């Protein structure tokens, strides 16, 4: 998208500052950040999913880097919001790839659809993120905080594919924003016999809506797990754990997180 020379220089400096703050050397992500103008997505406005500073932008860049998107892949983006991150993901997969952006709020979905017109490889759908993807995909990127991953995010992830999502216990009160102190971001890779997982940067995020907002049976176990710490030692996500399974960081009826890696192939 066309920019003035002054705006382009400012945008380039901002993108490189974000990557430096995140400690990332990612040429593909740098190109995407340089290509997508934040102002075109209203990032300077006080939107719930807008960057509130370089630290939040750096945390989001860390999440995109952890996704490891490659040209030609299909990404499902849950919680597209303004569409800014969707555009970055679209740049990462290129013209041979595609991004399906899911936004449950009709007004926000329509605004994102209009902003994303320059990216022909993006489809914006106004629907519940719990229902997507609906076919095998290489990547799933989630921009809203949940208490547990949706079944579709895991079941439709191909072997070698990655899922990145923020999670945490339900916040107290009715505020939409979630403190980064109560959120972790999990990077998951599907292996032949399970799901490897580790925690990465946290960032202020927006709570999920629709069916993704349901706490289920994970609320109290998550509160206890976050209270005792140990996030850095998580190595796998498990769907087959029981209360007697050893070395669990989290056990809940929906999902569990373990200190042990998944079984070898």
Secondary structure, DSSP 8 states (H G I E B T S, - for coil): ----HHHHHHHHHHHHHHHHHHT---HHHHHHHHHS-GGGGTTTS--TTS--SHHHHHHHHHHHHHHT--TT-EEEEE--TTSHHHHHHHHHH-TTSEEEEE-SSHHHHHHHHHHGGG-TTEEEE-S-GGG---S-EEEEEE-EEBSS--HHHHHTEEEEEEEEEEE----SSS-SEE-GGG-EEEEEEEETTEEEEEEE----EEE--GGGG--TTHHHHHHHHHHH--GGG--EEESS--TT-SSEEEE-SS-EEESS-----
